[in-house]
């Protein structure tokens, strides 16, 4: 029987609904399509920030230097980079409706400022019993360690947990430790997918 529901943040709980602002940034800076995402998330420095090896401040200072931005330019970059991101209100409402019957948690590959963002910019932290962030854990999905730590902190067995993520390799990582998992896309009917596992309001 399912006892705990665990969600990714980026691409699931908070989605980049409008990518035009990143595209405009790329045009302004003479970058190729998708380069802003690659720089912030997938560069060596971006990955180090998500592993907690460098701070988010260090990452953004590096982005500024890499792109030749002054303080004002970096502020504009950050504002526009995140400007098209919105909370998945329908999913968050569903999660809230499932508590306290089910425990709820987050596992996110993100830098050290996510916890503050989930309380201030995207005020959804109160919908979760546990928030696990790669920068704090020094380990990223799909490493089994981050899943195992989350399961242990919830006081559950793997088969009592469902994990939801938009990246297939993270979904497979969860399944590899014995969890149920759902590969999320914007078309996913989460209520229906959870119902298949016996999770109902």
C-alpha positions in Angstrom: 0.0 0.0 0.0 1.3 3.4 -0.9 2.1 5.7 2.1 4.3 8.4 0.6 4.2 10.6 -2.5 7.5 12.2 -3.6 7.9 14.8 -6.3 10.6 16.5 -8.3 10.4 20.3 -8.5 11.7 21.6 -11.8 9.5 20.4 -14.7 6.9 19.0 -12.3 5.9 21.2 -9.4 7.4 24.3 -11.0 7.4 24.3 -14.8 8.9 26.6 -17.4 5.6 27.4 -19.1 6.9 30.3 -21.2 10.3 29.7 -22.8 10.2 32.8 -24.9 12.0 34.9 -22.3 15.0 32.6 -22.3 14.9 32.6 -26.1 15.0 36.5 -26.0 17.9 36.4 -23.6 19.8 34.0 -25.9 19.1 36.4 -28.9 20.3 39.4 -26.9 23.5 37.6 -25.8 24.2 36.0 -29.1 23.8 32.5 -27.7 22.5 29.4 -29.5 19.1 28.0 -28.7 19.0 26.3 -25.2 22.4 27.7 -24.2 21.0 29.5 -21.1 19.6 26.2 -19.7 22.8 24.4 -20.5 24.9 27.0 -18.8 22.9 27.3 -15.6 22.0 23.6 -15.2 24.3 21.4 -17.2 27.7 23.1 -17.2 30.4 21.8 -14.9 29.7 24.7 -12.6 26.0 24.2 -12.7 26.3 20.6 -11.8 28.8 21.4 -9.0 26.2 23.9 -7.6 23.5 21.2 -7.6 25.9 18.8 -5.8 26.6 21.5 -3.2 30.3 21.8 -4.1 29.9 25.5 -4.8 27.2 28.0 -3.7 24.5 29.4 -5.9 26.2 32.8 -5.5 29.4 31.3 -6.9 27.5 29.8 -9.8 25.8 33.1 -10.7 29.1 35.0 -10.5 30.5 32.5 -12.9 27.6 32.9 -15.2 28.1 36.7 -15.2 31.8 36.3 -16.0 31.2 33.7 -18.7 28.6 35.9 -20.4 30.3 39.3 -19.8 27.5 40.6 -17.6 27.8 43.4 -15.0 25.7 43.3 -11.8 22.7 44.9 -13.6 23.1 42.6 -16.5 23.1 39.6 -14.3 20.0 40.8 -12.5 18.3 41.1 -15.8 19.5 37.7 -16.9 18.2 36.0 -13.7 14.8 37.9 -13.8 14.2 36.8 -17.4 15.6 33.3 -17.0 13.1 32.5 -14.3 10.4 34.7 -15.6 8.5 32.0 -17.5 8.4 29.6 -14.6 5.1 29.0 -12.8 3.9 26.8 -10.1 1.9 23.8 -11.3 -1.2 24.9 -9.3 -3.4 22.0 -10.3 -0.8 19.4 -9.2 -0.1 21.3 -5.9 -3.8 21.4 -5.2 -4.0 17.6 -5.7 -1.1 17.1 -3.4 -2.7 19.2 -0.7 -5.9 17.2 -1.0 -4.0 14.0 -0.4 -2.7 15.1 2.9 -2.6 14.0 5.7 -3.7 10.5 4.4 -0.3 10.3 2.6 3.1 11.7 3.4 4.4 14.1 0.8 8.0 14.9 0.0 10.3 16.6 -2.6 13.5 15.3 -4.0 15.1 17.9 -6.2 18.4 18.3 -8.0 19.0 22.0 -7.3 21.3 24.5 -5.7 21.4 25.8 -2.2 18.7 28.5 -2.6 15.8 26.1 -3.4 14.4 25.8 0.1 14.1 29.6 0.3 12.5 29.8 -3.1 9.9 27.2 -2.1 8.9 29.3 0.9 9.0 32.7 -0.7 9.0 32.9 -4.5 7.0 29.7 -5.0 5.2 29.3 -1.6 4.5 25.6 -1.7 6.9 24.3 1.0 4.0 23.9 3.5 2.5 21.2 1.3 5.3 18.8 2.0 6.4 16.9 5.0 10.0 16.6 3.8 12.2 18.5 1.3 15.4 16.8 0.1 17.7 18.9 -2.0 20.8 17.6 -3.8 23.0 20.6 -2.9 22.3 19.9 0.8 22.8 16.2 0.4 25.9 16.5 -1.8 24.4 13.8 -4.1 22.1 14.0 -7.1 19.4 11.9 -8.6 19.5 9.2 -10.0 22.1 8.1 -7.4 20.3 5.6 -5.1 21.7 7.3 -2.0 19.3 10.3 -2.3 16.3 8.1 -2.8 17.3 5.8 0.1 17.9 8.8 2.5 14.4 10.2 1.6 12.7 6.8 2.2 14.5 6.4 5.6 13.6 9.9 6.7 9.9 9.3 5.9 10.1 6.0 7.9 8.9 4.0 4.9 9.8 1.0 2.8 10.6 1.6 -0.9 7.5 -0.1 -2.1 5.3 2.2 0.0 6.6 5.2 -2.0 5.8 6.8 -5.3 8.3 9.1 -7.0 7.3 11.5 -9.8 9.9 13.1 -12.1 10.1 14.5 -15.6 13.4 12.8 -16.5 13.3 9.2 -17.4 16.7 8.4 -15.9 15.5 9.7 -12.5 12.4 7.6 -12.8 14.5 4.5 -13.5 16.7 5.4 -10.6 13.8 5.4 -8.2 12.5 2.1 -9.6 16.0 0.6 -9.1 15.7 1.1 -5.3 12.3 -0.5 -5.3 10.0 2.6 -5.4 7.0 3.0 -7.7 7.6 5.8 -10.2 5.7 7.9 -12.7 7.4 9.7 -15.6 5.7 13.1 -15.7 4.9 15.1 -18.8 2.6 18.1 -19.2 0.0 15.7 -20.6 0.1 13.4 -17.5 -3.2 12.9 -15.7 -1.6 12.7 -12.3 -4.9 11.9 -10.5 -5.4 8.9 -12.8 -1.8 7.7 -12.6 -1.9 7.8 -8.8 -5.3 6.0 -8.8 -3.7 3.1 -10.7 -1.5 2.7 -7.7 -4.4 2.9 -5.3 -3.8 6.5 -4.3 -7.1 8.4 -4.0 -8.3 11.5 -2.3 
